[in-house]
Amino acid sequence: MCFAIPSRRNITTNYFTGSAVVHSRKTITIEGSVHNYTVGDLLAYVQYEFKIQAKNELGYSDNSKAVRLYTKEGAPSAAPRNLTLQSIPSNPTSLQAIWKAPCVEDRNGIILKYKLTVCLSLSNGTCSGQDITTVTYKVSDPQFLKSSREWLSFEVSGLQPNSEYAVSASALTAAGEGPATGYVSQRTSIGAPRDVPDDVKLVPSSITDTEMTITWTHVPSYNVTSTGYEVIAVPQNNTLHCRSWTNHTTNSAITIKNLCGYENYKVVVRACSDALIADPCGDRSEPVYGRTDIGSPSKPVNVTMGESDSASMLKLEWKLPDRPNGPVKSLQYAIFCSVGDQNMTEKRRVHNKLEAEVDIDCGSSLREDNVVAKCQVAAFNKNVRDGSQCGIADREQLVCYHVQVWIPIIATIATIIIFLVLVLCLREAYKFTKKNGAWSKVALPYKAWMVNRIKK
């Protein structure tokens, strides 16, 4: 602090300066021969106001014009307050650190960031001799932290599940780092097991057309206790109509059910825990592969009626079953039909075809109502007699007519008889006119026709 001597000294002997910090006031007496002075023991980054009075044996002069100055920033003189750690059930690899900023008088400047020191547990109350990680939390709006009641939080990530960690915190201004808090310990939440089940095997004797049994060996995980297993079986060929199979068990063996026949499956096993996370199961084991036996096929699909040249023939067409459950080339199809109230009987059997014609006997008994013929198609695998049937749509059922079917037949026979009678009559007329030597007008057209027939 420098100042000039008053123009009218009047035997000045001493000078007085005043300084104010917040609500406090400090007075310093300076010898009259001194014209500059260094004021010490001030706080960092605090605005001070300075005024000077001259004094002699008669009294004090008026105050000089006030001068306001900020001291430079310094490192915080106190650590952050109330540091706590919380585990995150949904995130076993992180801890939530929460703390308060240092008191205003201990900040000594604008706090720009905080440094968190993290170590895996403690050794004699410190992290010495261990892997230490430091993370920095940058303050988004430093000027906002003027209130000593401001809470801050930071998620410390990249940790191991179900492990004990120790964390301390310190505040930093542009001038440097302040003292750190003591270490606070907390264990992360439970996660998925890190180890995978071993020695996964398929039991060959257990394989049927719909089931297979899988066994494995339990492998304990160092950071979590396995409470169960997830078994997944994925079809490799017919992925459209054969679904993946997933189930959970607490045992080290399981029988997989409701599988497709003659299908290759890929099976994996995962160890699981009670962790409250989206996927509490660990990595998948090495896969094992197995194929189920040949089984009964599902029903043929899209059974329809095609065009047929005969009124008593029914032509059926269909598509492959969604689940053949065996080699497609070995599929056989049986057609079962009934007319009216008759029981369905097998009419025809075809191999590796998707169409067939069936002879339908509508019967000879006369009835007033029409008789409907119904047919179904059943699929069979070789050496597997069981199969599924599928009926055709009602709108494509064959209708057998009884009374009405004789009408066109009788009409046709009558036409033939009339034609023959006419031919005989004309032939007799021809003979008569030839004998008598004259042709009637009626027989003239027939004469020309007969001459041509005789020449041929």
Order of alpha helices (4+ residues) and beta strands (2+ residues): beta-beta-beta-beta-beta-beta-beta-alpha-beta-beta-beta-beta-beta-beta-beta-beta-beta-beta-beta-beta-beta-beta-beta-beta-beta-beta-beta-beta-beta-alpha-alpha
